[in-house]
Structure formats: C-alpha cells, structure tokens
C-alpha cells in the first residue's frame, strides 16, 4: 500500500487534454446487499489512476472526475448507499445481523487487523471468519481495479473548520477541536498519538491552507 498518495486538493499544471469519459459499474454481492465498484475512465493518459472510497466525500469525487475529463486517467469509486443517500461507511446485512466498516481501512492481508475495522451494528452474530472473508474479498476486488498503476492517488476532502467553544446549557460549554488538517500530524503539547507517529517527516507551507495537503 506504500504506493498510495492521499491528496485533498488537485492542483493541475499539466498540458490540457480533451478526454471523453466512460462509466462502468461492477456489482459486488456483500451479504444480502449489492455494492457497485464504479469506474470513470478515459483512454487518454492512463498514467493517472485515482481511487475514491468515502462516498460522502463528494467534493473529492467531483474534483477527480473533472481532472480526468481534462487530462485523462482513471477513477475508481464505491457506490453502496440507498435512497439517494451518501455515507462514509459501508453497511451490509448478513444472516440477520448488520455490519459496517470504513472502506479506507480494509486493505490488509492480516485478518486480525481487518476484524478490528468491521463492527456489528445489530443482531446476534459477531464478526466471524465468514464476515471477514467477505469484506476481504471486496477489498481485493477494489484493489484489483487499480493495482497495475505505478502511482495511485487516493482522493479525500475535509471540513476546514477552526476549533471552537459552544454554549450548550446555562453553565456548560463544549469544546470542538479544529477539523482534520496537516497539523493533525504534529505533536501538540509534546504529546504523541497514532496520527503523529504515522509520518517520518512533515513540511507545512505557510502560504497554503492547512486543510490542503498531501500524504506520500
């Protein structure tokens, strides 16, 4: 997975290509539900391959589609919600139980790690091997759509909101930290966490908004 490049803003400086985009859908049966792996593709300039896994991050999806429409490439996304909704997590039913997982946290061969990414929403049956195997098969199917690329660009977007204190009751306030951004990877008050430990080096450009950054 080291070939992944996460990007929150597409800055286009390439020569413009007029590209015609085709759309295809690959159905995948996950328990009692059908998901779709959707591919937007242009025959022009196939060196650019994007993957978009969070259905509710629509800004990132539209940015990716505009990019390949202008410069060529291929974009793979996941469609799983119903009734016109868009949701971050994938939810599915299997044997009278309902499960969900974050589709950004399932690309691993270690089933113990994968199990921690799947949660039971309702029902009596826990996250057993049968459920894990289904989710792993889905992850591999998504991966197969892009794994021939030398460079894979994963598209995400965030909220860009500052930290704030809100009055809840007469004498009670609640604190909301600033939204996820590049400073999330920096130690605060000399304390480390799983996010700050996930990168070896960090550079912050003072001329660019903190919410617009790359993870390489």
C-alpha positions as CSV (number, residue, x, y, z in Angstrom):
1,X,0.0,0.0,0.0
2,X,3.1,2.3,0.1
3,X,2.2,3.4,-3.5
4,X,-0.8,5.3,-2.2
5,X,-0.7,9.1,-2.3
6,X,-3.5,10.8,-0.5
7,X,-4.5,14.2,-1.9
8,X,-7.0,16.7,-0.7
9,X,-6.6,19.3,-3.4
10,X,-5.9,18.7,-7.1
11,X,-3.6,21.4,-8.4
12,X,-3.5,21.0,-12.2
13,X,-0.4,22.3,-14.0
14,X,-0.3,19.8,-16.9
15,X,-1.0,20.3,-20.6
16,X,-4.7,20.2,-21.2
17,X,-6.2,17.1,-22.9
18,X,-9.7,16.9,-24.1
19,X,-10.8,13.5,-22.8
20,X,-14.0,11.6,-23.2
21,X,-15.1,9.7,-20.1
22,X,-16.8,6.4,-20.0
23,X,-18.5,5.0,-16.9
24,X,-18.8,1.3,-15.9
25,X,-20.3,-0.5,-12.9
26,X,-19.0,-3.7,-11.4
27,X,-21.6,-5.3,-9.0
28,X,-20.4,-7.0,-5.8
29,X,-22.6,-9.1,-3.5
30,X,-21.8,-8.4,0.1
31,X,-24.0,-10.5,2.3
32,X,-27.6,-9.5,1.4
33,X,-26.6,-6.2,-0.2
34,X,-25.2,-5.3,-3.6
35,X,-22.4,-2.7,-3.8
36,X,-21.0,-1.2,-7.0
37,X,-17.4,-0.5,-7.9
38,X,-17.8,2.4,-10.3
39,X,-15.0,3.3,-12.8
40,X,-14.7,6.5,-14.7
41,X,-12.1,6.1,-17.4
42,X,-10.5,8.0,-20.3
43,X,-8.3,6.4,-22.9
44,X,-6.1,9.4,-22.8
45,X,-3.1,9.4,-20.4
46,X,-3.7,6.3,-18.3
47,X,-0.8,7.1,-16.0
48,X,-3.2,8.9,-13.6
49,X,-5.2,6.5,-11.5
50,X,-7.4,7.6,-8.7
51,X,-9.3,5.8,-6.0
52,X,-12.2,7.4,-4.0
53,X,-13.6,5.3,-1.2
54,X,-15.6,7.6,1.0
55,X,-19.0,8.0,-0.7
56,X,-19.9,11.1,1.3
57,X,-16.8,13.0,0.2
58,X,-18.5,14.3,-2.9
59,X,-16.1,17.3,-3.4
60,X,-13.2,14.9,-3.9
61,X,-15.1,12.8,-6.3
62,X,-16.1,15.7,-8.5
63,X,-12.6,17.1,-8.4
64,X,-11.3,13.7,-9.6
65,X,-13.9,13.5,-12.4
66,X,-13.0,17.0,-13.6
67,X,-9.3,16.1,-13.6
68,X,-9.7,13.0,-15.8
69,X,-12.1,14.8,-18.0
70,X,-9.5,17.5,-18.6
71,X,-6.2,15.5,-18.5
72,X,-7.2,11.8,-18.9
73,X,-6.8,8.9,-16.5
74,X,-9.0,6.5,-14.5
75,X,-11.0,6.9,-11.3
76,X,-12.5,4.1,-9.2
77,X,-15.1,4.8,-6.6
78,X,-17.6,2.8,-4.5
79,X,-21.4,3.2,-4.6
80,X,-23.2,1.5,-1.6
81,X,-25.9,3.7,-0.1
82,X,-29.6,3.6,-0.8
83,X,-32.4,6.0,-1.3
84,X,-30.2,8.8,-2.6
85,X,-28.0,9.0,0.5
86,X,-24.2,9.1,0.6
87,X,-22.5,7.6,3.6
88,X,-18.9,7.3,4.7
89,X,-19.1,3.7,6.0
90,X,-20.3,0.7,4.1
91,X,-23.3,-1.1,5.9
92,X,-24.5,-4.6,4.9
93,X,-26.7,-7.3,6.3
94,X,-25.8,-11.0,6.7
95,X,-27.7,-13.8,8.5
96,X,-30.0,-11.4,10.4
97,X,-27.1,-9.2,11.6
98,X,-26.0,-5.8,10.3
99,X,-22.3,-4.8,9.9
100,X,-20.4,-1.8,8.8
101,X,-16.8,-0.8,8.0
102,X,-14.8,2.1,6.8
103,X,-13.8,1.3,3.2
104,X,-10.5,3.2,3.8
105,X,-9.4,0.7,6.4
106,X,-9.8,-2.8,4.8
107,X,-6.8,-3.2,2.5
108,X,-4.7,-5.6,4.5
109,X,-3.8,-9.3,4.4
110,X,-3.9,-9.5,8.2
111,X,-7.3,-10.8,9.2
112,X,-6.8,-9.7,12.8
113,X,-6.3,-6.1,11.7
114,X,-9.2,-6.3,9.3
115,X,-11.5,-7.7,12.0
116,X,-10.9,-4.5,14.1
117,X,-12.1,-2.4,11.1
118,X,-15.5,-4.2,11.0
119,X,-18.2,-3.6,13.6
120,X,-21.6,-5.2,14.3
121,X,-24.4,-2.7,14.2
122,X,-27.2,-5.0,15.2
123,X,-28.0,-8.7,15.5
124,X,-26.7,-11.7,17.5
125,X,-23.8,-12.9,15.3
126,X,-20.4,-11.3,15.9
127,X,-17.7,-10.5,13.3
128,X,-16.8,-14.1,12.4
129,X,-14.5,-15.5,9.8
130,X,-17.3,-15.7,7.2
131,X,-17.9,-11.9,7.5
132,X,-14.2,-11.1,7.5
133,X,-13.6,-13.2,4.3
134,X,-16.5,-11.4,2.5
135,X,-15.0,-8.0,3.4
136,X,-11.5,-9.1,2.4
137,X,-12.8,-10.3,-0.9
138,X,-14.4,-7.0,-1.5
139,X,-11.2,-5.1,-0.6
140,X,-9.2,-7.3,-3.1
141,X,-11.8,-6.6,-5.8
142,X,-11.4,-2.9,-5.4
143,X,-7.6,-3.2,-5.3
144,X,-7.6,-5.2,-8.5
145,X,-9.1,-2.2,-10.3
146,X,-6.0,0.0,-9.7
147,X,-3.1,-2.2,-8.6
148,X,-1.4,-2.2,-12.1
149,X,-0.6,1.5,-11.7
150,X,2.8,2.8,-10.6
151,X,1.1,5.7,-8.9
152,X,-2.2,5.6,-7.2
153,X,-3.8,8.8,-5.9
154,X,-6.5,8.4,-3.2
155,X,-8.9,11.3,-3.1
156,X,-10.4,12.7,0.1
157,X,-11.8,16.0,1.4
158,X,-12.4,17.5,4.8
159,X,-14.4,20.3,6.5
160,X,-11.8,23.0,7.2
161,X,-13.3,24.2,10.5
162,X,-11.4,26.0,13.3
163,X,-11.5,25.0,16.9
164,X,-14.5,26.5,18.8
165,X,-16.3,26.6,22.1
166,X,-20.1,26.4,22.1
167,X,-22.5,27.1,24.9
168,X,-24.7,24.1,25.5
169,X,-26.6,25.0,28.7
170,X,-26.6,27.9,31.0
171,X,-23.3,27.0,32.7
172,X,-21.9,24.4,30.4
173,X,-19.7,24.8,27.3
174,X,-18.4,22.2,24.9
175,X,-15.1,22.3,23.0
176,X,-14.8,21.2,19.4
177,X,-11.2,20.8,18.2
178,X,-10.2,22.1,14.7
179,X,-11.1,19.8,11.8
180,X,-8.6,17.3,10.4
181,X,-5.7,19.0,8.7
182,X,-1.9,18.8,8.2
183,X,-1.3,20.0,11.8
184,X,-3.1,16.8,13.0
185,X,0.3,15.1,12.2
186,X,2.2,17.4,14.5
187,X,2.8,16.8,18.2
188,X,0.8,19.1,20.4
189,X,1.9,20.0,23.9
190,X,4.8,17.5,23.3
191,X,2.3,14.6,23.2
192,X,2.2,11.9,20.6
193,X,-0.6,9.8,19.2
194,X,-1.2,7.3,16.4
195,X,-1.6,10.1,13.9
196,X,1.6,11.9,14.8
197,X,3.5,8.7,14.8
198,X,2.3,7.8,11.3
199,X,4.7,10.0,9.4
200,X,8.5,10.3,9.5
201,X,8.7,13.9,8.1
202,X,6.4,16.8,7.7
203,X,6.5,20.1,5.9
204,X,4.0,22.9,6.3
205,X,3.8,25.5,3.6
206,X,2.7,28.8,5.3
207,X,1.2,30.0,2.1
208,X,-1.3,27.1,1.7
209,X,-4.4,26.4,3.8
210,X,-3.7,23.7,6.4
211,X,-6.6,21.6,5.1
212,X,-5.0,21.2,1.7
213,X,-2.1,18.7,1.9
214,X,-0.6,15.5,0.6
215,X,0.3,12.3,2.4
216,X,3.0,10.4,0.5
